[in-house]
Amino acid sequence: MILVVCAVAEELDGFARPDVDVVCVGIGPVEAALGTLRALAAKPYALAINAGIAGGFAGRAPIGSAVAVTVERYLEIGREDGGAIVLPPGVRVEATCAADAGLLERYRSRLPKAVFGTGITSATITTSAARSAELAARYAPETESMEGFSVLRAAAVAGVAAVELRGISNIVGDPIGGWDFRAGSTAAVRALTDFLTAVEETT
């Protein structure tokens, strides 16, 4: 079985497959981590996929496009200025988490409409041009989500291969009124369906 994790069911409206369990974990990094770990502890899965909507950065991921996220960074951990934290020997801060590179590369040709790029995860939705510009300059990401890092990190802790597929619903920094939830949802479902079809064809 394959696990698909989303925040809310509406993100994947119309998606259903008998070989896939869709689990809605709630909104935000904490709910995403807890919900993903609960799902992975309840049943053995061959693969976990975080799918849903996200914000795209201007010039990198337009509304209605799909993004296959390769690496996520969690913004709410670490120093504000990005500097190193002095920690005891052997202790580290987990601020980044990668999707399964082998799986993404294996199916790259099966996702011709998807952008491959990095993401940032934040409990705060960016709604100002100033913060958007700061994040773009510091991290050069394609997407901003509220769950991506948490799902990938939970899967890594559980020893389950995971990928992240996002449909872009808004441009990061735009007011919420400018969002197109349906365009993001449609792109997410399309990317998820394409990815699962590719998995099915090669297994």
Secondary structure, DSSP 8 states (H G I E B T S, - for coil): -EEEEESSGGGGTT---TTEEEEE--SSHHHHHHHHHHHHHHS--SEEEEEEEEEE-TTTS-TT-EEEEEEEEETTSS-TT-------TT-----EEE--HHHHHHTGGG-TTEEEEEEEE-SS---SHHHHHHHHHHH--SEEESSHHHHHHHHHHHT--EEEEEEEEEETTS-GGG--HHHHHHHHHHHHHHHHHHHHHT-
